[in-house]
């Protein structure tokens, strides 16, 4: 079972309001509710300031409920104001009824509740708010010798001394997360992990922009969402057959090319179409030719790239 709590606060009672946080929470909940195939993914609970008063008491209750019981994954997403208090070296999420510093919800408390959730295998916290990058630093674990509990992953929009920006009805950070979850961060098998999401966001933000933060203590990444594989599983399983050794070359000739009707072989054509798709996704490269077409026409061949050999090894190990 997977469950997710998505919080978006635009309207604040005593401090300046925001514009994109509710959209962010709603869209993140929607995109994570199902895999690309339509099969269920996260069971979602969405709190927005347009529907109710998202008070400190309400947020506390819902986060504690999220990190209770047993499940494979519990995901917390928050979009709203955040604050880091240098006097106490403490970061906080700002609820809708915030008036002074004591009204903030300490990130250290959230991490403590998550760390005690031993029945939950993976705890993921995503914060699109200002000054959130301190989450998980030593002082915030209140004497806990581990910075992050086992199974914990944190993604934040910016460092603790930076501000999270909004643009076009979304937080800049969440806008990129949504693109990542739409397939931008998917690997060849179609898996989108917290690590691949961070890599997608990190590469999109320049050195002069807000810098996202990624912290994790896991033995293996989970897939947050599954897209259709870029290369079919059947094709990937054929890699050890076509390439018996890592350095093997698969020989091509004009009979693989459909345009050569006099010599074209239909079975060769089916294999060539799969190899061309592997080439599009950087698993295979032509030998002594600029394109796969010329490798066939000049009767050379193709070979695996480093990435291609990685998936070949997965196929050999029956992990695909």
C-alpha positions as CSV (number, residue, x, y, z in Angstrom):
1,X,0.0,0.0,0.0
2,X,1.1,3.5,-0.8
3,X,-0.3,6.7,0.8
4,X,0.4,10.3,0.2
5,X,-0.5,13.5,2.0
6,X,-0.5,16.6,-0.2
7,X,-0.7,20.1,1.5
8,X,-1.0,23.4,-0.4
9,X,-1.5,26.7,1.3
10,X,-2.2,29.9,-0.7
11,X,-4.1,31.9,1.8
12,X,-2.6,33.0,5.1
13,X,-4.4,34.8,7.8
14,X,-1.6,37.0,9.1
15,X,1.2,37.0,6.5
16,X,1.4,37.4,2.8
17,X,-0.4,34.9,0.6
18,X,0.9,32.8,-2.2
19,X,-0.6,31.9,-5.6
20,X,0.6,28.4,-6.8
21,X,0.7,26.2,-3.8
22,X,-2.8,24.8,-4.0
23,X,-2.3,24.0,-7.7
24,X,0.9,22.3,-6.9
25,X,-0.6,20.0,-4.2
26,X,-3.6,19.1,-6.3
27,X,-1.5,18.3,-9.4
28,X,1.1,16.4,-7.5
29,X,-1.7,14.3,-5.9
30,X,-3.3,13.8,-9.3
31,X,-0.2,12.7,-11.2
32,X,0.9,10.3,-8.4
33,X,-2.6,8.7,-8.0
34,X,-2.0,6.3,-10.9
35,X,0.7,4.9,-13.0
36,X,0.8,5.6,-16.8
37,X,-1.0,2.3,-17.4
38,X,-3.9,3.5,-15.2
39,X,-3.2,1.1,-12.4
40,X,-3.5,2.6,-8.9
41,X,-0.5,4.2,-7.3
42,X,-0.8,6.5,-4.2
43,X,-4.0,6.7,-2.1
44,X,-4.1,10.5,-1.6
45,X,-5.2,12.9,1.0
46,X,-5.2,16.6,-0.2
47,X,-5.4,19.6,2.1
48,X,-5.8,23.0,0.6
49,X,-6.5,26.4,2.1
50,X,-9.4,27.0,-0.3
51,X,-11.3,24.0,1.2
52,X,-10.5,24.3,4.9
53,X,-8.4,26.0,7.5
54,X,-5.1,24.3,7.2
55,X,-4.0,25.0,10.8
56,X,-1.0,23.8,12.7
57,X,-3.3,21.4,14.6
58,X,-4.8,20.0,11.4
59,X,-1.4,19.6,9.7
60,X,0.1,17.9,12.8
61,X,-2.8,15.5,13.1
62,X,-2.7,14.5,9.4
63,X,1.1,14.1,9.3
64,X,1.0,11.9,12.4
65,X,-1.7,9.9,10.7
66,X,0.4,9.6,7.5
67,X,3.3,8.2,9.4
68,X,1.3,5.5,11.3
69,X,0.4,2.0,10.7
70,X,2.0,-0.2,8.0
71,X,2.6,0.6,4.3
72,X,5.2,0.3,1.6
73,X,5.5,4.1,1.1
74,X,4.3,7.2,2.9
75,X,4.8,10.5,1.0
76,X,4.4,14.0,2.4
77,X,4.3,16.9,0.0
78,X,4.0,20.5,1.3
79,X,3.8,23.7,-0.7
80,X,3.5,27.0,1.3
81,X,5.6,29.3,3.4
82,X,8.7,27.9,5.1
83,X,11.1,29.6,7.6
84,X,14.5,28.9,9.1
85,X,15.2,30.4,12.5
86,X,18.9,31.0,12.9
87,X,18.5,31.7,16.6
88,X,17.4,28.1,17.3
89,X,18.9,26.5,14.1
90,X,15.5,25.2,13.3
91,X,13.4,25.0,10.1
92,X,9.6,25.2,10.1
93,X,6.6,24.8,7.8
94,X,4.2,27.6,8.2
95,X,0.5,26.7,8.7
96,X,-2.4,28.9,7.6
97,X,-3.0,30.3,11.1
98,X,0.6,31.3,11.7
99,X,1.2,34.5,13.8
100,X,4.6,34.1,15.4
101,X,7.6,31.8,15.4
102,X,6.1,29.4,17.8
103,X,3.2,28.7,15.4
104,X,5.5,27.0,12.9
105,X,5.6,23.2,12.6
106,X,9.2,22.2,13.2
107,X,10.7,20.0,10.4
108,X,12.6,18.1,13.1
109,X,9.3,17.0,14.6
110,X,8.1,15.7,11.2
111,X,11.3,13.8,10.8
112,X,11.0,12.4,14.3
113,X,7.5,11.1,13.6
114,X,8.6,9.6,10.3
115,X,11.7,8.0,11.9
116,X,9.4,6.3,14.4
117,X,7.2,4.8,11.7
118,X,8.9,1.4,11.7
119,X,5.9,-0.1,9.9
120,X,6.5,2.0,6.8
121,X,9.3,0.9,4.6
122,X,9.9,4.1,2.7
123,X,9.3,7.7,3.9
124,X,9.5,10.4,1.4
125,X,9.2,14.1,2.2
126,X,9.0,16.8,-0.5
127,X,9.0,20.4,0.5
128,X,8.4,23.3,-1.9
129,X,8.8,26.2,0.5
130,X,11.5,28.7,1.4
131,X,14.5,27.8,3.5
132,X,13.6,24.1,3.6
133,X,17.1,22.7,2.7
134,X,18.0,22.3,6.4
135,X,15.7,19.3,6.7
136,X,17.7,16.4,8.0
137,X,20.7,18.2,9.3
138,X,22.1,17.0,12.6
139,X,20.7,19.6,14.9
140,X,17.2,18.9,13.7
141,X,17.2,15.3,14.8
142,X,17.4,16.3,18.4
143,X,20.2,14.1,19.5
144,X,19.5,11.3,17.2
145,X,22.8,9.9,16.0
146,X,21.5,9.4,12.5
147,X,20.9,12.3,10.2
148,X,18.1,10.4,8.4
149,X,16.3,7.3,9.6
150,X,16.5,4.2,7.5
151,X,14.2,4.4,4.5
152,X,14.0,8.2,4.5
153,X,14.3,10.5,1.5
154,X,14.0,14.3,1.5
155,X,13.6,16.5,-1.5
156,X,13.4,20.3,-1.0
157,X,13.0,23.2,-3.4
158,X,16.1,25.1,-2.1
159,X,18.8,25.4,0.4
160,X,18.1,26.7,4.0
161,X,19.3,30.2,3.0
162,X,17.3,30.4,-0.2
163,X,13.8,31.3,-1.3
164,X,11.5,29.1,-3.3
165,X,10.1,30.8,-6.4
166,X,6.7,30.7,-8.1
167,X,6.1,31.0,-11.8
168,X,3.2,30.4,-14.1
169,X,0.8,29.2,-11.4
170,X,3.3,26.7,-10.0
171,X,6.3,26.7,-7.7
172,X,9.4,26.5,-10.0
173,X,10.5,23.3,-8.1
174,X,7.1,21.6,-8.3
175,X,6.7,22.6,-12.0
176,X,9.9,20.6,-12.7
177,X,8.8,17.7,-10.5
178,X,5.6,17.5,-12.5
179,X,7.5,17.4,-15.8
180,X,9.7,14.7,-14.3
181,X,6.7,12.6,-13.2
182,X,5.1,13.0,-16.7
183,X,8.0,11.0,-18.0
184,X,11.0,13.3,-18.1
185,X,12.8,11.4,-15.3
186,X,11.8,7.9,-16.5
187,X,14.6,5.4,-17.2
188,X,14.5,2.9,-20.0
189,X,12.2,0.6,-18.0
190,X,9.9,3.5,-17.3
191,X,10.7,3.8,-13.6
192,X,10.7,7.3,-12.0
193,X,12.6,7.3,-8.7
194,X,13.3,10.1,-6.2
195,X,16.9,10.1,-7.4
196,X,16.0,10.5,-11.1
197,X,13.5,13.2,-10.2
198,X,16.2,15.1,-8.4
199,X,18.6,14.7,-11.3
200,X,16.0,16.1,-13.7
201,X,15.3,19.1,-11.5
202,X,19.0,19.7,-10.7
203,X,19.9,19.8,-14.4
204,X,17.1,22.2,-15.2
205,X,18.1,24.8,-12.6
206,X,21.2,26.9,-13.2
207,X,23.8,27.8,-10.7
208,X,22.3,31.3,-10.1
209,X,18.8,29.9,-9.4
210,X,17.4,28.2,-6.3
211,X,19.3,25.0,-5.7
212,X,17.3,21.9,-4.8
213,X,18.4,19.6,-2.0
214,X,18.3,15.8,-2.0
215,X,19.1,13.6,1.0
216,X,18.4,10.0,1.4
217,X,19.2,6.9,3.6
218,X,18.0,4.0,1.6
219,X,19.5,0.7,0.4
220,X,17.6,0.9,-3.0
221,X,15.4,3.4,-4.8
222,X,11.8,2.8,-5.2
223,X,9.8,3.8,-8.2
224,X,7.4,6.6,-7.4
225,X,5.6,6.2,-10.8
226,X,5.8,3.8,-13.6
227,X,5.6,4.9,-17.3
228,X,5.6,2.7,-20.3
229,X,9.1,1.3,-21.0
230,X,11.0,3.2,-23.6
231,X,12.3,-0.1,-24.9
232,X,10.1,-3.1,-24.7
233,X,10.9,-5.8,-22.2
234,X,11.1,-8.3,-24.9
235,X,13.7,-6.3,-26.7
236,X,15.8,-5.9,-23.5
237,X,15.6,-9.6,-22.9
238,X,17.0,-10.2,-26.4
239,X,20.1,-8.2,-25.8
240,X,22.2,-11.2,-24.5
241,X,21.1,-13.2,-27.5
242,X,22.1,-10.5,-30.0
243,X,25.2,-9.6,-28.0
244,X,26.6,-12.8,-26.4
245,X,29.5,-10.9,-25.0
246,X,29.7,-7.3,-23.8
247,X,32.1,-6.4,-26.7
248,X,30.1,-8.4,-29.4
249,X,29.1,-6.7,-32.6
250,X,25.7,-7.5,-34.2
251,X,26.4,-7.8,-37.9
252,X,24.0,-5.9,-40.3
253,X,23.6,-5.9,-44.0
254,X,21.1,-4.4,-46.5
255,X,18.6,-7.2,-45.9
256,X,17.7,-5.5,-42.6
257,X,16.7,-2.2,-44.3
258,X,13.0,-2.1,-45.5
259,X,13.8,0.3,-48.3
260,X,16.0,-2.4,-50.0
261,X,13.0,-4.3,-51.3
262,X,15.1,-6.7,-53.5
263,X,16.9,-8.1,-50.5
264,X,14.8,-7.2,-47.5
265,X,14.1,-10.0,-45.1
266,X,11.0,-9.4,-42.9
267,X,12.5,-11.2,-39.8
268,X,15.7,-9.1,-40.1
269,X,13.5,-6.0,-40.4
270,X,11.8,-6.8,-37.1
271,X,15.1,-7.1,-35.4
272,X,16.4,-4.0,-37.0
273,X,13.4,-2.0,-35.8
274,X,14.2,-3.1,-32.3
275,X,17.9,-2.2,-32.6
276,X,17.0,1.2,-34.0
277,X,14.8,1.9,-31.0
278,X,17.7,0.8,-28.7
279,X,19.9,3.3,-30.6
280,X,17.4,6.1,-30.0
281,X,17.6,5.4,-26.3
282,X,21.4,5.2,-26.2
283,X,21.7,1.4,-25.7
284,X,23.2,0.6,-29.1
285,X,25.5,2.5,-31.4
286,X,26.4,1.8,-35.1
287,X,29.9,0.6,-36.0
288,X,31.9,2.7,-38.5
289,X,28.8,4.6,-39.5
290,X,27.0,7.8,-38.5
291,X,23.5,6.2,-38.5
292,X,22.0,2.7,-38.1
293,X,20.8,2.9,-41.7
294,X,24.3,3.3,-43.1
295,X,25.5,0.5,-40.8
296,X,23.1,-1.8,-42.5
297,X,23.7,-0.5,-46.0
298,X,27.5,-0.7,-45.6
299,X,27.2,-4.2,-44.0
300,X,29.0,-3.2,-40.7
301,X,27.0,-3.6,-37.6
302,X,26.1,-2.2,-34.1
303,X,27.4,-2.7,-30.6
304,X,26.2,-2.0,-27.1
305,X,26.9,1.2,-25.3
306,X,27.8,1.1,-21.6
307,X,24.2,1.7,-20.8
308,X,23.2,-1.0,-23.2
309,X,25.5,-3.5,-21.5
310,X,24.0,-2.5,-18.1
311,X,20.6,-3.6,-19.4
312,X,22.1,-6.7,-21.0
313,X,23.5,-7.7,-17.6
314,X,20.1,-7.1,-16.0
315,X,18.6,-9.4,-18.7
316,X,21.2,-12.1,-18.0
317,X,20.4,-11.9,-14.3
318,X,16.7,-12.3,-15.1
319,X,16.0,-8.9,-13.5
320,X,13.9,-7.7,-16.5
